[in-house]
Amino acid sequence: MNKNKNNKGQAMVGTLIVAAIGVIVALVLLSGGISKGVGQLTSTSEVLNQSITMAAASGFTDIAGCQNYAGTPVVKNDTYGMVITTGNYTFTTRVSPTDSLKTLTVYTPAGSDYASKTLNATYTCIPDGYAEDGASRSMVTLVILLSALAILAFVLFYVAKNLQGII
């Protein structure tokens, strides 16, 4: 009879250890994999006074790290700080010829007074990898929530199943 109680105790401890290891592995995968990219998928960033060297007339200047922009960009003269009119530049999105990815770019139209000059731009950057539609951003947070619930369900099911005959 003593031997039977000892086996039950060992089985209970073994079950709890396996459940704890399962939870630790799941949390590591959740924190390092799924939730790591959530900020990039759902957050924009404000860029203040970024120095941009405009391309020659009818040319493009790609902005690294941004796939698009939000709001209305404000561009100022680097030397005098005066706001540049929008006829001298165009913020747009295109497929970059260097890496074939969607990127934010500043177009210098023909006749621009600021071709090949350095300007300062303030804008809201939508980073590479950003989920542009609201449904995708909502789903990302739901995936994390459902993953956490799946971890909880695993623990409850595993422990209940393995301790059922022991207790």
HELIX and SHEET records of a PDB file:
HELIX    1   1 ASN A    2  LEU A   29  1                                  28    
HELIX    2   2 LEU A   30  ILE A   34  3                                   5    
HELIX    3   3 SER A   35  GLY A   37  5                                   3    
HELIX    4   4 VAL A   38  THR A   42  1                                   5    
HELIX    5   5 THR A   86  ASN A   88  5                                   3    
HELIX    6   6 GLY A  134  LEU A  163  1                                  30    
SHEET    1   A 3 SER A  45  THR A  53  0                                        
SHEET    2   A 3 THR A 118  PRO A 127 -1                                        
SHEET    3   A 3 CYS A  66  ASN A  77 -1                                        
SHEET    1   B 3 GLY A  59  ILE A  63  0                                        
SHEET    2   B 3 LYS A 102  THR A 108 -1                                        
SHEET    3   B 3 THR A  90  VAL A  95 -1                                        
END                                                                             
